[in-house]
Every structure is written in C-alpha cells, then in structure tokens.
C-alpha cells in the first residue's frame, strides 16, 4: 500500500498515526488545533452578543433591523458551513474549507459584537 493510497496510514506531529484519506489531512505544520480554537471562541463571542440582546431587550438580534437579518442570512451558521465543507470536499481541500469556516465565523462574531456595542 503506497503513500498515495486512500487507505494508507499517515503520520503527523499533531495526530500520530491515523487512517485518514488524503483530503482530510491537515498539512504537516498542523494548524487544526488553532483553527478549532478560533472557531470555538468566535462562536462563543457570537452567542454572547446574541444572548446579551435577548437578555436586555427581550428580542432576538435578528428581529431588530434589516442589517441583522442580512447578517443572519450570510453569517456563520450550520447551513453555510455544510456548503463550504461540501465544496471543499469536491475540490479536495477540506482543511482549507475548515479554515474558511473558522474565519467566516470570526467575521460574523465581530460584526455581531460591533452591532451590539
């Protein structure tokens, strides 16, 4: 079984030995933990911003103005993430798609936090 085989084992300094197809592998320098941390922190900030509006006003942030409804339409959400991952899978760049998802959520959180402030 060669290194290019889908079922081959691969080794990286981040994961040890894992049976992963090539499209799911992060580069050898492995930024996956930092990308995951960015995604989790941005999601937390976004939830804090939405929750603070709901707590103080009693409405969802999406109910305030047209801009907030637009942000909900294009902002970081599950359906957007599925489309990005599907496109990354088709193009064979799942790791890049995961990075894009984290960045997309960070921008969404920054916009939501700025609107709440």
N, CA and C atoms as an extended XYZ file, in Angstrom:
351
Properties=species:S:1:pos:R:3:atomname:S:1:resname:S:1:resid:I:1 pbc="F F F"
N         0.846       -1.172        0.000 N   UNK     1
C         0.000        0.000        0.000 CA  UNK     1
C         0.894        1.239        0.000 C   UNK     1
N         0.800        2.064       -1.026 N   UNK     2
C         1.648        3.242       -1.159 CA  UNK     2
C         1.141        4.418       -0.348 C   UNK     2
N         1.958        5.458       -0.294 N   UNK     3
C         1.580        6.648        0.469 CA  UNK     3
C         0.385        7.368       -0.140 C   UNK     3
N         0.176        7.205       -1.430 N   UNK     4
C        -0.935        7.905       -2.062 CA  UNK     4
C        -2.248        7.128       -1.966 C   UNK     4
N        -2.197        5.925       -1.446 N   UNK     5
C        -3.401        5.111       -1.325 CA  UNK     5
C        -4.362        5.720       -0.307 C   UNK     5
N        -5.640        5.649       -0.590 N   UNK     6
C        -6.646        6.243        0.290 CA  UNK     6
C        -6.648        5.563        1.654 C   UNK     6
N        -6.422        4.289        1.710 N   UNK     7
C        -6.473        3.578        2.972 CA  UNK     7
C        -5.165        3.578        3.737 C   UNK     7
N        -4.155        4.264        3.233 N   UNK     8
C        -2.844        4.212        3.886 CA  UNK     8
C        -2.848        5.003        5.186 C   UNK     8
N        -1.972        4.574        6.068 N   UNK     9
C        -1.799        5.278        7.342 CA  UNK     9
C        -0.885        6.469        7.089 C   UNK     9
N        -1.057        7.505        7.859 N   UNK    10
C        -0.157        8.632        7.731 CA  UNK    10
C         0.206        9.123        9.109 C   UNK    10
N         1.335        9.763        9.198 N   UNK    11
C         1.834       10.235       10.479 CA  UNK    11
C         2.034       11.735       10.412 C   UNK    11
N         1.603       12.421       11.452 N   UNK    12
C         1.922       13.836       11.577 CA  UNK    12
C         2.244       14.106       13.028 C   UNK    12
N         2.951       15.189       13.259 N   UNK    13
C         3.345       15.510       14.630 CA  UNK    13
C         2.137       15.878       15.490 C   UNK    13
N         0.998       16.210       14.869 N   UNK    14
C        -0.185       16.593       15.632 CA  UNK    14
C        -1.080       15.409       15.956 C   UNK    14
N        -1.173       14.452       15.047 N   UNK    15
C        -2.162       13.404       15.207 CA  UNK    15
C        -1.590       12.024       15.495 C   UNK    15
N        -0.316       11.832       15.343 N   UNK    16
C         0.215       10.483       15.460 CA  UNK    16
C        -0.191        9.686       14.240 C   UNK    16
N        -0.481        8.409       14.411 N   UNK    17
C        -0.876        7.577       13.276 CA  UNK    17
C        -2.390        7.507       13.188 C   UNK    17
N        -2.927        7.983       12.084 N   UNK    18
C        -4.373        7.951       11.881 CA  UNK    18
C        -4.679        7.485       10.463 C   UNK    18
N        -5.668        6.628       10.301 N   UNK    19
C        -6.057        6.221        8.947 CA  UNK    19
C        -7.011        7.245        8.336 C   UNK    19
N        -6.473        8.250        7.702 N   UNK    20
C        -7.295        9.310        7.115 CA  UNK    20
C        -7.063        9.385        5.615 C   UNK    20
N        -8.124        9.519        4.845 N   UNK    21
C        -7.932        9.758        3.416 CA  UNK    21
C        -7.209       11.088        3.210 C   UNK    21
N        -6.521       11.219        2.130 N   UNK    22
C        -5.704       12.393        1.855 CA  UNK    22
C        -6.429       13.719        1.918 C   UNK    22
N        -7.695       13.761        1.516 N   UNK    23
C        -8.408       15.032        1.504 CA  UNK    23
C        -8.735       15.534        2.902 C   UNK    23
N        -8.677       14.671        3.916 N   UNK    24
C        -8.988       15.081        5.277 CA  UNK    24
C        -7.742       15.400        6.085 C   UNK    24
N        -6.583       15.362        5.480 N   UNK    25
C        -5.346       15.600        6.201 CA  UNK    25
C        -5.020       17.083        6.242 C   UNK    25
N        -4.600       17.513        7.400 N   UNK    26
C        -4.083       18.865        7.519 CA  UNK    26
C        -2.615       18.842        7.147 C   UNK    26
N        -2.049       19.956        6.736 N   UNK    27
C        -0.637       19.994        6.390 CA  UNK    27
C         0.230       19.562        7.577 C   UNK    27
N         1.484       19.253        7.290 N   UNK    28
C         2.392       18.748        8.327 CA  UNK    28
C         2.557       19.744        9.476 C   UNK    28
N         2.472       21.056        9.206 N   UNK    29
C         2.618       22.028       10.284 CA  UNK    29
C         1.375       22.084       11.168 C   UNK    29
N         0.269       21.507       10.740 N   UNK    30
C        -0.942       21.235       11.522 CA  UNK    30
C        -1.462       22.431       12.307 C   UNK    30
N        -2.257       23.234       11.651 N   UNK    31
C        -2.902       24.371       12.302 CA  UNK    31
C        -4.290       24.020       12.807 C   UNK    31
N        -4.669       22.755       12.754 N   UNK    32
C        -6.025       22.342       13.127 CA  UNK    32
C        -6.411       22.762       14.538 C   UNK    32
N        -5.574       22.568       15.561 N   UNK    33
C        -5.999       22.996       16.899 CA  UNK    33
C        -6.241       24.497       17.006 C   UNK    33
N        -5.407       25.308       16.375 N   UNK    34
C        -5.609       26.752       16.450 CA  UNK    34
C        -6.835       27.178       15.645 C   UNK    34
N        -7.117       26.505       14.539 N   UNK    35
C        -8.313       26.812       13.752 CA  UNK    35
C        -9.560       26.430       14.540 C   UNK    35
N        -9.525       25.279       15.194 N   UNK    36
C       -10.652       24.861       16.031 CA  UNK    36
C       -10.858       25.826       17.187 C   UNK    36
N        -9.779       26.280       17.794 N   UNK    37
C        -9.881       27.249       18.892 CA  UNK    37
C       -10.498       28.554       18.399 C   UNK    37
N       -10.071       29.029       17.229 N   UNK    38
C       -10.657       30.235       16.651 CA  UNK    38
C       -12.149       30.050       16.430 C   UNK    38
N       -12.543       28.910       15.894 N   UNK    39
C       -13.955       28.643       15.645 CA  UNK    39
C       -14.754       28.639       16.942 C   UNK    39
N       -14.238       27.977       17.958 N   UNK    40
C       -14.962       27.894       19.230 CA  UNK    40
C       -15.061       29.243       19.934 C   UNK    40
N       -13.983       30.018       19.934 N   UNK    41
C       -14.001       31.334       20.572 CA  UNK    41
C       -14.941       32.278       19.820 C   UNK    41
N       -14.864       32.263       18.497 N   UNK    42
C       -15.745       33.129       17.703 CA  UNK    42
C       -17.207       32.747       17.899 C   UNK    42
N       -17.484       31.458       17.968 N   UNK    43
C       -18.861       31.013       18.207 CA  UNK    43
C       -19.336       31.462       19.585 C   UNK    43
N       -18.462       31.406       20.569 N   UNK    44
C       -18.814       31.871       21.906 CA  UNK    44
C       -19.098       33.364       21.947 C   UNK    44
N       -18.280       34.141       21.257 N   UNK    45
C       -18.485       35.594       21.197 CA  UNK    45
C       -19.805       35.911       20.492 C   UNK    45
N       -20.079       35.199       19.419 N   UNK    46
C       -21.320       35.405       18.678 CA  UNK    46
C       -22.529       35.068       19.549 C   UNK    46
N       -22.461       33.959       20.263 N   UNK    47
C       -23.562       33.591       21.160 CA  UNK    47
C       -23.721       34.600       22.292 C   UNK    47
N       -22.602       35.124       22.807 N   UNK    48
C       -22.671       36.151       23.852 CA  UNK    48
C       -23.372       37.398       23.330 C   UNK    48
N       -23.015       37.828       22.126 N   UNK    49
C       -23.634       39.028       21.546 CA  UNK    49
C       -25.135       38.821       21.354 C   UNK    49
N       -25.505       37.673       20.800 N   UNK    50
C       -26.932       37.395       20.590 CA  UNK    50
C       -27.673       37.283       21.923 C   UNK    50
N       -27.050       36.612       22.885 N   UNK    51
C       -27.683       36.438       24.184 CA  UNK    51
C       -27.848       37.735       24.949 C   UNK    51
N       -26.880       38.638       24.810 N   UNK    52
C       -26.991       39.911       25.526 CA  UNK    52
C       -28.137       40.759       24.992 C   UNK    52
N       -28.372       40.710       23.695 N   UNK    53
C       -29.510       41.432       23.122 CA  UNK    53
C       -30.810       40.809       23.609 C   UNK    53
N       -30.880       39.503       23.589 N   UNK    54
C       -32.085       38.817       24.047 CA  UNK    54
C       -32.341       39.092       25.525 C   UNK    54
N       -31.297       39.164       26.331 N   UNK    55
C       -31.435       39.408       27.761 CA  UNK    55
C       -31.887       40.837       28.050 C   UNK    55
N       -31.305       41.823       27.359 N   UNK    56
C       -31.612       43.224       27.667 CA  UNK    56
C       -32.897       43.721       27.006 C   UNK    56
N       -33.150       43.316       25.772 N   UNK    57
C       -34.306       43.823       25.028 CA  UNK    57
C       -35.464       42.835       25.028 C   UNK    57
N       -35.155       41.558       25.126 N   UNK    58
C       -36.202       40.545       25.071 CA  UNK    58
C       -36.553       40.111       23.668 C   UNK    58
N       -35.734       40.493       22.697 N   UNK    59
C       -35.941       40.103       21.304 CA  UNK    59
C       -34.676       39.423       20.792 C   UNK    59
N       -34.846       38.639       19.738 N   UNK    60
C       -33.672       38.090       19.068 CA  UNK    60
C       -32.982       39.198       18.290 C   UNK    60
N       -31.689       39.085       18.131 N   UNK    61
C       -30.935       40.114       17.414 CA  UNK    61
C       -31.403       40.219       15.964 C   UNK    61
N       -31.888       39.104       15.409 N   UNK    62
C       -32.335       39.099       14.016 CA  UNK    62
C       -33.627       39.888       13.807 C   UNK    62
N       -34.338       40.190       14.878 N   UNK    63
C       -35.597       40.916       14.785 CA  UNK    63
C       -35.424       42.432       14.849 C   UNK    63
N       -34.199       42.906       15.052 N   UNK    64
C       -34.011       44.338       15.278 CA  UNK    64
C       -34.095       45.159       14.009 C   UNK    64
N       -33.240       44.890       13.041 N   UNK    65
C       -33.190       45.689       11.819 CA  UNK    65
C       -32.909       44.798       10.623 C   UNK    65
N       -33.011       45.389        9.446 N   UNK    66
C       -32.765       44.636        8.208 CA  UNK    66
C       -31.316       44.171        8.109 C   UNK    66
N       -30.381       44.963        8.621 N   UNK    67
C       -28.968       44.575        8.559 CA  UNK    67
C       -28.732       43.291        9.339 C   UNK    67
N       -29.353       43.157       10.506 N   UNK    68
C       -29.196       41.948       11.311 CA  UNK    68
C       -29.804       40.733       10.624 C   UNK    68
N       -30.901       40.933        9.909 N   UNK    69
C       -31.492       39.826        9.148 CA  UNK    69
C       -30.568       39.411        8.014 C   UNK    69
N       -29.908       40.380        7.390 N   UNK    70
C       -28.950       40.063        6.336 CA  UNK    70
C       -27.755       39.292        6.895 C   UNK    70
N       -27.266       39.719        8.056 N   UNK    71
C       -26.141       39.018        8.687 CA  UNK    71
C       -26.544       37.580        9.020 C   UNK    71
N       -27.765       37.387        9.465 N   UNK    72
C       -28.223       36.029        9.748 CA  UNK    72
C       -28.266       35.196        8.474 C   UNK    72
N       -28.596       35.837        7.364 N   UNK    73
C       -28.665       35.129        6.085 CA  UNK    73
C       -27.295       34.668        5.607 C   UNK    73
N       -26.279       35.523        5.723 N   UNK    74
C       -24.956       35.187        5.187 CA  UNK    74
C       -23.925       34.864        6.266 C   UNK    74
N       -24.277       35.052        7.512 N   UNK    75
C       -23.317       34.833        8.598 CA  UNK    75
C       -23.032       33.366        8.847 C   UNK    75
N       -22.097       33.122        9.769 N   UNK    76
C       -21.688       31.771       10.094 CA  UNK    76
C       -22.799       30.982       10.755 C   UNK    76
N       -23.315       30.001       10.030 N   UNK    77
C       -24.356       29.111       10.546 CA  UNK    77
C       -24.132       27.728        9.957 C   UNK    77
N       -24.867       26.797       10.470 N   UNK    78
C       -24.684       25.404       10.059 CA  UNK    78
C       -24.862       25.209        8.558 C   UNK    78
N       -25.890       25.804        7.957 N   UNK    79
C       -26.113       25.571        6.527 CA  UNK    79
C       -24.982       26.151        5.675 C   UNK    79
N       -24.445       27.294        6.067 N   UNK    80
C       -23.302       27.871        5.359 CA  UNK    80
C       -22.096       26.935        5.487 C   UNK    80
N       -21.900       26.404        6.692 N   UNK    81
C       -20.764       25.510        6.936 CA  UNK    81
C       -20.868       24.237        6.097 C   UNK    81
N       -22.078       23.711        5.953 N   UNK    82
C       -22.254       22.496        5.151 CA  UNK    82
C       -21.891       22.763        3.699 C   UNK    82
N       -22.311       23.903        3.166 N   UNK    83
C       -21.980       24.240        1.782 CA  UNK    83
C       -20.469       24.424        1.599 C   UNK    83
N       -19.834       25.080        2.555 N   UNK    84
C       -18.378       25.273        2.452 CA  UNK    84
C       -17.658       23.934        2.512 C   UNK    84
N       -18.059       23.077        3.446 N   UNK    85
C       -17.414       21.763        3.545 CA  UNK    85
C       -17.686       20.903        2.314 C   UNK    85
N       -18.897       20.974        1.775 N   UNK    86
C       -19.209       20.208        0.568 CA  UNK    86
C       -18.344       20.667       -0.596 C   UNK    86
N       -18.201       21.966       -0.755 N   UNK    87
C       -17.343       22.491       -1.815 CA  UNK    87
C       -15.883       22.099       -1.584 C   UNK    87
N       -15.439       22.154       -0.322 N   UNK    88
C       -14.076       21.724       -0.010 CA  UNK    88
C       -13.858       20.262       -0.295 C   UNK    88
N       -14.856       19.431       -0.038 N   UNK    89
C       -14.763       18.005       -0.324 CA  UNK    89
C       -14.688       17.763       -1.827 C   UNK    89
N       -15.510       18.466       -2.580 N   UNK    90
C       -15.499       18.322       -4.042 CA  UNK    90
C       -14.150       18.743       -4.618 C   UNK    90
N       -13.602       19.842       -4.098 N   UNK    91
C       -12.330       20.350       -4.605 CA  UNK    91
C       -11.119       19.664       -3.987 C   UNK    91
N       -11.349       18.844       -2.957 N   UNK    92
C       -10.249       18.136       -2.315 CA  UNK    92
C        -9.442       18.991       -1.350 C   UNK    92
N       -10.066       20.022       -0.798 N   UNK    93
C        -9.361       20.915        0.136 CA  UNK    93
C       -10.182       21.100        1.410 C   UNK    93
N       -10.462       20.003        2.077 N   UNK    94
C       -11.293       20.049        3.275 CA  UNK    94
C       -10.622       20.870        4.376 C   UNK    94
N        -9.308       20.747        4.521 N   UNK    95
C        -8.596       21.522        5.551 CA  UNK    95
C        -8.742       23.021        5.290 C   UNK    95
N        -8.633       23.431        4.047 N   UNK    96
C        -8.822       24.832        3.699 CA  UNK    96
C       -10.250       25.289        3.939 C   UNK    96
N       -11.205       24.396        3.685 N   UNK    97
C       -12.613       24.724        3.942 CA  UNK    97
C       -12.852       24.918        5.430 C   UNK    97
N       -12.223       24.078        6.249 N   UNK    98
C       -12.366       24.211        7.699 CA  UNK    98
C       -11.786       25.540        8.178 C   UNK    98
N       -10.661       25.942        7.612 N   UNK    99
C       -10.080       27.243        7.961 CA  UNK    99
C       -11.007       28.376        7.542 C   UNK    99
N       -11.619       28.255        6.372 N   UNK   100
C       -12.546       29.278        5.898 CA  UNK   100
C       -13.764       29.377        6.819 C   UNK   100
N       -14.250       28.245        7.301 N   UNK   101
C       -15.384       28.247        8.223 CA  UNK   101
C       -15.036       29.014        9.495 C   UNK   101
N       -13.856       28.758       10.044 N   UNK   102
C       -13.442       29.452       11.268 CA  UNK   102
C       -13.323       30.956       11.024 C   UNK   102
N       -12.755       31.335        9.898 N   UNK   103
C       -12.620       32.753        9.577 CA  UNK   103
C       -13.991       33.391        9.338 C   UNK   103
N       -14.890       32.669        8.678 N   UNK   104
C       -16.242       33.161        8.412 CA  UNK   104
C       -16.969       33.435        9.730 C   UNK   104
N       -16.832       32.509       10.682 N   UNK   105
C       -17.483       32.697       11.976 CA  UNK   105
C       -16.846       33.843       12.751 C   UNK   105
N       -15.531       34.023       12.639 N   UNK   106
C       -14.857       35.125       13.331 CA  UNK   106
C       -15.359       36.475       12.810 C   UNK   106
N       -15.530       36.586       11.508 N   UNK   107
C       -16.050       37.831       10.927 CA  UNK   107
C       -17.498       38.049       11.364 C   UNK   107
N       -18.295       36.988       11.351 N   UNK   108
C       -19.685       37.098       11.796 CA  UNK   108
C       -19.758       37.556       13.247 C   UNK   108
N       -18.929       36.971       14.105 N   UNK   109
C       -18.923       37.352       15.515 CA  UNK   109
C       -18.493       38.802       15.701 C   UNK   109
N       -17.502       39.230       14.939 N   UNK   110
C       -17.032       40.618       15.047 CA  UNK   110
C       -18.133       41.594       14.642 C   UNK   110
N       -18.852       41.278       13.577 N   UNK   111
C       -19.948       42.145       13.126 CA  UNK   111
C       -21.070       42.170       14.159 C   UNK   111
N       -21.430       41.000       14.675 N   UNK   112
C       -22.495       40.944       15.682 CA  UNK   112
C       -22.104       41.709       16.939 C   UNK   112
N       -20.869       41.549       17.383 N   UNK   113
C       -20.419       42.234       18.583 CA  UNK   113
C       -20.385       43.742       18.374 C   UNK   113
N       -19.959       44.174       17.189 N   UNK   114
C       -19.945       45.610       16.902 CA  UNK   114
C       -21.367       46.179       16.872 C   UNK   114
N       -22.298       45.442       16.331 N   UNK   115
C       -23.688       45.917       16.285 CA  UNK   115
C       -24.294       45.978       17.678 C   UNK   115
N       -23.942       45.035       18.528 N   UNK   116
C       -24.466       45.030       19.890 CA  UNK   116
C       -23.890       46.189       20.685 C   UNK   116
N       -22.613       46.476       20.461 N   UNK   117
C       -21.963       47.579       21.195 CA  UNK   117
C       -22.587       48.896       20.772 C   UNK   117
